[in-house]
Amino acid sequence: MEEQKANIYIVEDESIVAKDIQNSLQKLGYNILGISNNGSDAIKNIVDLEPDIVLMDIMIKGNMTGIEVADIIKKEYNMPVIFLTAYGDEATLAKAKITEPYGYILKPFKEIDLRSSIEIALYKHKQDSSIQKERDYLYNLVDDKDQIAKDIIFVKSNSRLVKVSLKDVFYVEALKDYVVLNTQFTRYTIHSTMKDIEKKLGNTDFIRIHRSFIARIDKIQTIENQTVILEENKKVIPIGGSYRDELLGKLNLI
């Protein structure tokens, strides 16, 4: 199967030059989606037509230079741009370099220059896009990992470290120099303090309801008088007087 040639958009304010570029590109087998001679039309048409690559004259009509248009296209639409220019001076190229173009073609140009510049630019943009996708994927993995890490703790049990999901913890109880993490089916006794455990659990899903008890908010089934009754195991926990207002403030009361 014959390889599909790239779709190209041309921004050039000299109509004769633009037509010459178009003819050369079509002879090379590329598809020309359109031609503009000013920045505002170019941006509108480029957004609508979504070309694979843009050939951009640095000096064009209107209130925007080709450099400014290229900067917008790169930042907002991630399209590769090759500059067309009759200016080889360092000042012009220094301004153009800021937009990180995928190449330059000096006028007057040769067809071989067009072809090689376009093919190199397309290949480089494909590689850059692939690297960016991989980077985004890795960042997402890190974000997911960080989120997962926030939702689990490791507790020492019989000389082993056991992973415990915070959503499975019903309540924590203080016993002298120890605290006990209670899940629906298991108890883990840890040499720690309530203050330290409270800090590790955070105050989003858990709340201190007594100096000796921390409860997971979504496990609370009923509040009756000065006690909390948890769902599933029906554990009854006392509410300390100084903790009652904070508890009621955390609940979604109607």
C-alpha positions as CSV (number, residue, x, y, z in Angstrom):
1,M,0.0,0.0,0.0
2,E,1.4,3.4,-1.0
3,E,2.2,5.6,2.0
4,Q,-0.1,8.5,2.5
5,K,1.6,11.9,1.9
6,A,1.4,14.6,4.5
7,N,-1.2,17.4,4.5
8,I,0.4,20.8,4.4
9,Y,-0.8,24.3,5.0
10,I,1.2,27.3,3.5
11,V,1.4,30.8,5.0
12,E,3.0,33.1,2.5
13,D,2.1,36.7,1.6
14,E,3.8,36.7,-1.9
15,S,1.2,35.0,-4.1
16,I,3.8,34.0,-6.8
17,V,6.1,32.4,-4.2
18,A,3.1,30.7,-2.6
19,K,1.9,29.2,-5.9
20,D,5.5,28.1,-6.7
21,I,5.7,26.3,-3.3
22,Q,2.3,24.7,-3.9
23,N,3.3,23.4,-7.3
24,S,6.5,22.0,-6.0
25,L,4.9,20.3,-3.1
26,Q,2.2,18.8,-5.3
27,K,4.8,17.5,-7.7
28,L,6.5,15.8,-4.7
29,G,3.2,14.2,-3.9
30,Y,2.1,16.3,-0.8
31,N,-1.5,17.5,-0.3
32,I,-2.0,21.2,0.0
33,L,-4.9,22.1,2.3
34,G,-4.8,25.8,1.8
35,I,-2.8,29.1,1.6
36,S,-3.0,32.2,3.7
37,N,-1.2,35.5,3.5
38,N,-1.9,36.8,7.0
39,G,-1.8,35.4,10.6
40,S,-5.5,35.6,11.6
41,D,-6.7,33.7,8.5
42,A,-3.9,31.3,8.9
43,I,-4.7,30.4,12.5
44,K,-8.5,30.0,11.8
45,N,-7.9,27.8,8.8
46,I,-5.1,25.7,10.4
47,V,-7.4,25.0,13.4
48,D,-10.2,23.9,11.1
49,L,-8.2,21.9,8.7
50,E,-5.6,20.3,11.1
51,P,-2.7,19.9,8.7
52,D,0.2,17.6,9.5
53,I,2.7,20.5,9.1
54,V,2.7,24.2,8.4
55,L,5.2,26.1,6.1
56,M,5.3,29.6,7.6
57,D,6.9,32.7,6.0
58,I,8.4,34.8,8.8
59,M,7.3,38.1,7.2
60,I,3.6,38.1,6.4
61,K,0.8,40.6,6.1
62,G,-1.4,41.7,9.0
63,N,-0.5,42.7,12.6
64,M,1.2,39.4,13.4
65,T,4.5,38.1,12.2
66,G,5.0,34.5,11.1
67,I,7.0,34.0,14.3
68,E,4.0,35.1,16.5
69,V,1.6,32.9,14.5
70,A,4.0,29.9,14.8
71,D,4.2,30.4,18.6
72,I,0.4,30.2,18.9
73,I,0.2,27.1,16.7
74,K,2.9,25.3,18.7
75,K,1.6,26.2,22.2
76,E,-2.1,25.8,21.6
77,Y,-2.3,23.2,18.8
78,N,1.0,21.3,18.9
79,M,1.5,21.4,15.2
80,P,5.0,21.4,13.6
81,V,6.1,24.5,11.8
82,I,8.9,25.1,9.2
83,F,9.9,28.7,8.6
84,L,10.2,30.0,5.1
85,T,12.5,33.0,5.0
86,A,14.6,35.2,2.8
87,Y,16.3,36.5,5.9
88,G,19.4,34.6,7.0
89,D,20.6,37.2,9.5
90,E,21.2,36.2,13.1
91,A,18.7,38.6,14.6
92,T,15.8,37.2,12.6
93,L,16.8,33.6,13.3
94,A,17.3,34.3,17.0
95,K,13.7,35.5,17.2
96,A,12.4,32.5,15.3
97,K,14.3,30.0,17.4
98,I,12.2,31.0,20.5
99,T,9.2,29.2,18.9
100,E,11.3,26.0,18.5
101,P,10.5,25.4,14.8
102,Y,11.1,22.1,13.1
103,G,13.2,23.6,10.4
104,Y,14.1,26.5,8.1
105,I,13.9,26.8,4.4
106,L,15.7,29.7,2.8
107,K,14.4,31.4,-0.3
108,P,15.0,30.8,-3.1
109,F,14.5,27.1,-2.3
110,K,15.0,23.9,-4.2
111,E,12.5,21.0,-4.2
112,I,15.1,18.7,-2.5
113,D,15.3,21.2,0.3
114,L,11.5,21.2,0.7
115,R,11.2,17.4,0.7
116,S,14.1,16.8,3.1
117,S,13.0,19.6,5.5
118,I,9.4,18.4,5.6
119,E,10.3,14.7,6.1
120,I,12.8,15.4,8.8
121,A,10.3,17.7,10.6
122,L,7.5,15.2,10.4
123,Y,9.7,12.4,11.7
124,K,11.0,14.6,14.6
125,H,7.4,15.7,15.5
126,K,6.3,12.1,15.6
127,Q,9.1,11.2,17.9
128,D,8.5,14.2,20.1
129,S,4.8,13.3,20.4
130,S,5.6,9.7,21.2
131,I,8.0,10.9,24.0
132,Q,5.4,13.3,25.3
133,K,2.8,10.5,25.5
134,E,5.2,8.3,27.3
135,R,6.0,11.1,29.7
136,D,2.4,11.8,30.4
137,Y,1.7,8.1,31.0
138,L,4.6,7.9,33.5
139,Y,3.3,11.1,35.2
140,N,-0.1,9.5,35.5
141,L,1.4,6.4,36.9
142,V,3.2,8.4,39.6
143,D,0.0,10.3,40.4
144,D,-2.0,7.1,40.7
145,K,0.8,5.6,42.8
146,D,0.7,8.6,45.1
147,Q,-3.0,8.3,45.4
148,I,-2.8,4.6,46.1
149,A,-0.1,5.3,48.7
150,K,-2.5,7.7,50.5
151,D,-5.2,5.0,50.8
152,I,-3.1,2.3,52.4
153,I,-0.9,1.8,55.5
154,F,1.5,-1.0,56.5
155,V,1.3,-2.4,60.0
156,K,3.7,-4.8,61.8
157,S,2.0,-8.1,62.6
158,N,3.9,-11.2,63.8
159,S,7.2,-9.7,62.5
160,R,5.7,-9.0,59.1
161,L,4.5,-5.8,57.4
162,V,0.9,-6.2,56.4
163,K,-0.8,-3.9,53.9
164,V,-4.1,-2.6,55.2
165,S,-6.5,-0.6,53.1
166,L,-7.8,2.5,55.0
167,K,-11.3,1.9,53.7
168,D,-11.4,-1.4,55.6
169,V,-10.5,0.2,59.0
170,F,-13.6,0.6,61.2
171,Y,-12.1,2.2,64.2
172,V,-8.9,2.6,66.3
173,E,-8.8,2.1,70.0
174,A,-6.1,3.2,72.5
175,L,-4.8,0.5,75.0
176,K,-2.2,2.0,77.3
177,D,1.0,2.2,75.2
178,Y,-0.6,0.5,72.2
179,V,-3.3,1.2,69.6
180,V,-5.5,-1.4,68.0
181,L,-6.6,-1.0,64.4
182,N,-9.9,-2.8,64.0
183,T,-11.1,-3.9,60.6
184,Q,-14.3,-6.0,60.0
185,F,-12.4,-9.3,60.4
186,T,-9.0,-8.5,61.9
187,R,-7.4,-6.6,64.7
188,Y,-3.8,-5.2,64.5
189,T,-2.1,-4.1,67.7
190,I,0.6,-1.5,67.2
191,H,3.1,0.1,69.6
192,S,2.2,3.7,68.9
193,T,0.2,6.7,70.2
194,M,-3.3,7.9,69.2
195,K,-1.8,11.3,68.2
196,D,0.6,9.6,65.8
197,I,-2.1,7.3,64.3
198,E,-4.5,10.2,64.0
199,K,-1.8,12.1,62.0
200,K,-1.2,9.1,59.7
201,L,-4.9,8.5,59.1
202,G,-5.6,12.1,58.3
203,N,-8.8,14.0,59.1
204,T,-10.7,13.5,55.9
205,D,-12.1,10.0,56.3
206,F,-11.4,9.5,60.1
207,I,-12.4,11.5,63.2
208,R,-11.4,11.4,66.8
209,I,-14.6,10.9,68.8
210,H,-13.1,10.1,72.2
211,R,-9.6,10.4,73.6
212,S,-9.4,6.6,73.3
213,F,-11.2,6.1,69.9
214,I,-10.9,7.2,66.3
215,A,-13.7,6.1,63.9
216,R,-14.0,6.0,60.1
217,I,-16.8,8.4,59.3
218,D,-18.5,6.3,56.6
219,K,-18.6,3.4,59.0
220,I,-20.8,5.2,61.4
221,Q,-24.3,3.8,61.4
222,T,-26.1,5.5,64.3
223,I,-25.4,8.2,66.8
224,E,-27.4,7.7,70.0
225,N,-27.1,9.9,73.1
226,Q,-23.4,9.9,73.8
227,T,-22.4,6.9,71.7
228,V,-21.6,6.0,68.1
229,I,-22.7,2.6,66.7
230,L,-20.7,1.3,63.7
231,E,-22.2,-0.6,60.8
232,E,-21.5,-4.3,60.2
233,N,-20.0,-5.2,63.6
234,K,-22.4,-3.0,65.6
235,K,-19.5,-1.8,67.8
236,V,-20.6,0.8,70.3
237,I,-18.1,3.6,70.9
238,P,-18.5,6.4,73.5
239,I,-18.4,10.1,72.3
240,G,-16.2,12.3,74.4
241,G,-17.8,15.6,75.4
242,S,-15.0,17.7,73.8
243,Y,-15.3,15.8,70.5
244,R,-19.0,15.9,70.0
245,D,-19.2,19.2,68.2
246,E,-16.4,18.3,65.8
247,L,-18.1,15.0,65.0
248,L,-21.5,16.6,64.3
249,G,-19.7,19.2,62.1
250,K,-18.2,16.5,60.0
251,L,-21.5,14.7,59.3
252,N,-23.8,15.6,56.5
253,L,-26.8,16.5,58.6
254,I,-30.3,17.4,57.3
